[in-house]
């Protein structure tokens, strides 16, 4: 009994130590740590199966993680016998799928903190999904419940270009667009193509036995779920929604030509914030836009954009800056989305979305005023119910010079998308 109490105490100490000093857990001098990060375990797989144990894991035997899969939704990557966990180390969030012998995973809930002994297991790709197989139920110890679950917002371009950074972790994908546009009786069941800007796409996968498989799938929605890189000949990113509660902001289909990434013209077409010679209007893929006190910016690491360039709006103005459609879309609008962030390390700013149904004579704000722009790229989602022809504009409010109480830095936008009603 004494030995068991000492072992449990050591385990709890290791968890506390790892949570507070996760950067250094594998750098201690002396006896090797019994714990190895998920990131390090994933790195051992080079295409062939890897038998896991202390010899392979630099003396370690265990991994720590927080459960992110939901057995109740019956849509877990790789099947019902799997459990997906993630952990955070050295500023990196990484996840892994565990295949549990006997499939006893229903007792684990989202937010459970677990310790897993991986000695005697195998790191492999099964059905294309990277996972640890041969995990005994007794090898998993639940330490606590309701731990913080890290959730990252990601663009489709980032997810498809760098799937290894997101595989097996919990992410939110704003405005995932099903292609072709689903009919009114289409359901989640099976594989649906999610198409994004710049020709990027991936697969929204739902098992036919999932609890929400027969519910309606919309043309566009915001999805929270677990991406996996399925490698059966050609790598494909699959996105696994856990339950219907992971589906938010449903809307009609995106208009043809959107999202507007302002890629159809060179950066020099609008290289000055106020070009009276062209009335600040440029013609891009979707039509004519007015960029008043706004340019096409493409400074890597400073502008927030995808593709070749995006929009940068001027700072410290006393008058409003505008990015404005000079044309209508015909069938109303149910949603508008866009990427945004502050330029480089600039202060935040204040901006809003407005619409007009009289060809730009009068404008009405829709949705909240936004004030949280930062160096982290975000996606803004505005929901609405507008019928008939409509156009939109982004208004960056002219608050004057930045002071300790006024935030008015440069603001970046890209991939503006309008969705039909």
Secondary structure as UniProt FT lines:
FT   HELIX           2..20
FT   HELIX           22..24
FT   TURN            25..26
FT   HELIX           38..43
FT   STRAND          50..51
FT   TURN            54..59
FT   STRAND          62..67
FT   HELIX           71..73
FT   TURN            77..78
FT   TURN            80..81
FT   STRAND          82..89
FT   TURN            90..91
FT   STRAND          92..100
FT   HELIX           101..103
FT   TURN            106..107
FT   TURN            110..111
FT   STRAND          113..117
FT   TURN            119..120
FT   STRAND          122..126
FT   TURN            127..128
FT   STRAND          129..135
FT   HELIX           137..139
FT   STRAND          140..144
FT   STRAND          152..154
FT   HELIX           156..161
FT   HELIX           163..165
FT   TURN            166..168
FT   STRAND          170..179
FT   TURN            184..185
FT   STRAND          190..195
FT   HELIX           197..199
FT   STRAND          201..206
FT   TURN            208..209
FT   TURN            211..214
FT   STRAND          220..231
FT   STRAND          235..241
FT   HELIX           244..246
FT   STRAND          247..251
FT   TURN            256..257
FT   HELIX           267..270
FT   HELIX           276..278
FT   TURN            279..280
FT   STRAND          281..283
FT   STRAND          288..292
FT   STRAND          294..297
FT   TURN            300..302
FT   TURN            307..308
FT   STRAND          310..313
FT   STRAND          321..325
FT   TURN            330..331
FT   STRAND          333..342
FT   TURN            344..345
FT   STRAND          351..356
FT   TURN            359..360
FT   STRAND          364..370
FT   STRAND          378..386
FT   STRAND          390..396
FT   TURN            404..405
FT   STRAND          411..419
//
